[in-house]
């Protein structure tokens, strides 16, 4: 659905939107079949690729609660590590 919306926007405004990839954010497999099957379908698309899957962990909610950037609040948490990996990959593009 998101890709269709991007294509529609691109056509409406007669612009080209380069799609580098998708980021699955706040993923938690404990949410069940819909969460895991959606992630798997996005990965199976292949193009644009899923660049990373950022898990839904407490550090992100805590950072919001104390009004601090996640990378400052919890620089070594899994979410921060995934975001840094994503930044490195995008820098290569």
LINJOUR-V296066 format. One record per residue. N is the residue number from 1. RES is the residue in one letter. NEAR is the number of other C-alpha atoms within 8 Angstrom. Layout:
N/RES/NEAR, N/RES/NEAR
This chain:
1/X/4, 2/X/5, 3/X/6, 4/X/7, 5/X/8, 6/X/9, 7/X/8, 8/X/8, 9/X/8, 10/X/11, 11/X/8, 12/X/6, 13/X/6, 14/X/6, 15/X/6, 16/X/5, 17/X/6, 18/X/4, 19/X/5, 20/X/6, 21/X/9, 22/X/9, 23/X/9, 24/X/10, 25/X/8, 26/X/9, 27/X/10, 28/X/8, 29/X/8, 30/X/4, 31/X/8, 32/X/7, 33/X/7, 34/X/7, 35/X/11, 36/X/10, 37/X/8, 38/X/8, 39/X/9, 40/X/8, 41/X/8, 42/X/10, 43/X/9, 44/X/6, 45/X/8, 46/X/8, 47/X/5, 48/X/9, 49/X/11, 50/X/12, 51/X/8, 52/X/9, 53/X/11, 54/X/12, 55/X/10, 56/X/10, 57/X/8, 58/X/6, 59/X/10, 60/X/10, 61/X/8, 62/X/8, 63/X/13, 64/X/10, 65/X/7, 66/X/6, 67/X/6, 68/X/9, 69/X/8, 70/X/12, 71/X/8, 72/X/7, 73/X/9, 74/X/10, 75/X/9, 76/X/7, 77/X/8, 78/X/7, 79/X/11, 80/X/12, 81/X/10, 82/X/11, 83/X/9, 84/X/8, 85/X/8, 86/X/10, 87/X/8, 88/X/8, 89/X/8, 90/X/7, 91/X/6, 92/X/5, 93/X/4
